[in-house]
Amino acid sequence: MKEKITQKATDLFITLGFKSVTMDDIANEMGISKKTIYAHFKNKTALVKEVTNVLYETITCGIDTIQDMDKNPIEELYEIKKLVMLHLKDEKSSPQYQLQKYYPEIAEGMKMKQFDKMQECTIANLKRGVALGLYRENLDIDFVSRIYFVGVNGIKDDTLFERQKFPKAQLFEEYLEYHLRGIVTKEGLQTLNKFIKTTVHHA
């Protein structure tokens, strides 16, 4: 039952936002009593924490699987972007913003976990890209990996990128292209162009 509650809560939180969804909403959607939810989670904060952890683990697991495929580093980044967008459903309700505003401690803890994972992931990707001649040899890998993380987090800010003007899927697509154009070699650019042609407008 705990897993079912978490699953339903994840769906609702991602679709409607962490603040917008009440424990009543979850109980009604599942056709159970609120008491049943409280038997597994002492309060809504505990449920939000569980949902963000499960979501993080799911995405992390997916990223590990993609990395294990040993794809071309440029293709790997596009696959990871696709995976993240799939789980976040284009974040129509701005759950990220609601999480930061109403559950700042959970949001901060999650950001640090994401930073550690993304650093590990991006550094490995950059090193492989340089070794394969797809990324420039003179890259400061530590700097580029951190600036990439800052950018990925920055474009989630609805006050800077209002969603009516910047749909999230398109924003991620454009940011990824921006990131890669700054680090690719001529050979890397040829590979990147294939992805820009095939993935743009199909995000």
C-alpha positions in Angstrom: 0.0 0.0 0.0 2.9 2.4 0.8 4.3 2.0 -2.7 0.8 2.6 -4.3 0.3 5.8 -2.2 3.8 7.0 -3.2 3.1 6.2 -6.9 -0.2 8.1 -6.9 1.2 11.0 -4.9 4.2 11.2 -7.4 1.8 11.4 -10.3 -0.4 14.1 -8.7 2.6 16.2 -7.3 4.3 16.2 -10.7 1.1 17.1 -12.6 -0.4 19.6 -10.1 2.4 20.7 -7.8 3.5 19.8 -4.3 1.6 22.5 -2.6 -1.6 22.2 -4.7 -2.2 18.6 -3.9 -3.7 17.8 -0.5 -3.8 14.5 1.4 -7.6 14.5 0.7 -6.9 14.7 -3.0 -4.6 11.7 -2.8 -7.1 9.7 -0.7 -10.0 10.6 -3.1 -8.0 9.7 -6.2 -7.2 6.3 -4.6 -10.6 5.6 -3.1 -9.1 5.1 0.3 -9.4 7.0 3.6 -6.9 9.7 4.7 -6.3 7.5 7.8 -4.8 4.8 5.5 -2.3 7.3 4.2 -1.4 8.5 7.7 -0.7 4.9 8.7 2.2 5.0 6.3 3.3 8.6 6.4 3.1 10.7 9.5 2.4 13.9 7.6 2.5 15.5 4.1 6.1 16.5 4.5 7.1 12.9 5.0 5.2 11.9 1.9 6.8 14.7 -0.2 10.2 13.5 1.0 9.5 9.9 0.0 8.2 11.0 -3.4 11.3 13.2 -4.2 13.6 10.3 -3.1 11.8 7.7 -5.2 11.8 10.0 -8.2 15.5 10.7 -7.7 16.3 7.0 -7.4 14.2 6.2 -10.5 16.0 8.8 -12.6 19.4 7.9 -11.2 18.8 4.3 -12.0 17.8 5.2 -15.6 20.9 7.4 -16.0 23.1 4.5 -14.8 21.5 2.2 -17.4 22.1 4.8 -20.2 25.7 5.2 -19.1 26.2 1.4 -19.1 25.3 1.4 -22.8 28.5 3.2 -23.6 26.9 5.3 -26.3 28.5 8.2 -28.1 28.8 10.9 -25.3 26.7 13.4 -27.3 23.9 10.8 -27.8 24.2 9.9 -24.2 23.3 13.4 -23.1 20.3 13.5 -25.4 19.1 10.1 -24.0 19.5 11.4 -20.4 17.5 14.5 -21.3 14.7 12.4 -22.8 14.6 10.2 -19.7 14.4 13.2 -17.3 11.7 14.9 -19.4 9.7 11.6 -19.4 9.7 11.4 -15.6 9.0 15.1 -15.1 6.2 15.2 -17.7 7.3 18.7 -18.8 6.6 20.0 -15.3 3.4 21.8 -16.3 2.6 22.7 -12.7 6.1 23.9 -11.8 6.6 21.3 -9.0 10.2 22.4 -8.7 9.2 25.9 -7.8 6.6 24.7 -5.3 9.1 22.3 -3.7 11.6 25.1 -3.2 9.0 27.5 -1.9 7.1 25.3 0.5 9.6 22.5 1.3 12.9 24.3 1.2 14.8 21.8 3.3 13.8 18.9 1.1 14.5 20.9 -2.0 18.0 21.8 -0.7 18.8 18.2 0.2 17.6 17.0 -3.2 19.7 19.7 -5.0 22.9 18.5 -3.3 22.1 14.8 -4.2 21.5 15.9 -7.8 24.7 17.9 -7.8 26.8 14.9 -6.7 25.1 12.6 -9.3 25.3 15.1 -12.1 28.9 15.9 -11.3 29.9 12.2 -11.5 27.9 11.7 -14.7 29.0 14.9 -16.5 32.6 14.5 -15.6 32.6 10.9 -17.0 30.8 12.2 -20.1 33.2 15.0 -20.7 36.3 12.8 -20.2 35.0 10.3 -22.8 34.1 13.1 -25.2 37.6 14.5 -25.0 39.2 11.1 -25.4 37.1 10.4 -28.5 38.0 13.8 -30.0 34.4 15.0 -29.9 35.0 17.6 -27.2 37.8 20.1 -27.1 41.0 18.9 -25.5 41.6 22.1 -23.5 38.4 21.9 -21.5 38.5 22.7 -17.8 36.3 19.6 -17.0 35.6 20.6 -13.4 34.4 24.1 -14.4 32.3 22.9 -17.3 30.6 20.2 -15.3 29.6 22.7 -12.6 28.5 25.4 -15.0 26.4 22.7 -16.8 24.7 21.9 -13.4 24.1 25.6 -12.7 22.5 26.0 -16.1 20.2 23.0 -15.8 19.0 24.3 -12.4 18.8 27.9 -13.6 16.4 27.1 -16.5 14.0 25.5 -14.0 13.4 29.0 -12.5 10.0 30.1 -13.6 10.6 33.7 -12.7 13.4 33.9 -15.3 11.9 31.5 -17.8 8.1 31.8 -17.6 6.6 28.6 -18.9 4.1 30.3 -21.3 7.1 31.7 -23.2 9.6 28.9 -22.6 8.0 25.4 -22.5 10.3 23.2 -20.4 11.0 20.5 -23.0 12.1 23.1 -25.6 14.2 24.9 -23.0 16.1 21.7 -22.1 16.6 20.9 -25.8 18.0 24.4 -26.4 20.2 24.4 -23.3 21.7 21.1 -24.2 22.5 22.3 -27.7 24.0 25.5 -26.1 26.1 23.4 -23.7 27.4 21.1 -26.4 28.2 23.8 -29.0 30.5 25.4 -26.5 32.6 22.2 -26.0 32.5 20.2 -29.3 35.3 19.9 -31.8 34.6 19.9 -35.6 34.0 16.2 -35.4 31.7 16.6 -32.4 29.8 19.3 -34.2 29.0 16.9 -37.1 27.6 14.4 -34.6 25.7 17.1 -32.8 24.1 18.4 -36.0 22.5 14.9 -36.6 20.8 15.2 -33.2 19.7 18.8 -33.7 18.1 17.8 -37.0 16.5 14.7 -35.7 15.3 15.7 -32.3 14.4 19.4 -32.6 10.6 19.9 -32.6 10.1 16.3 -31.5 10.9 16.8 -27.8 
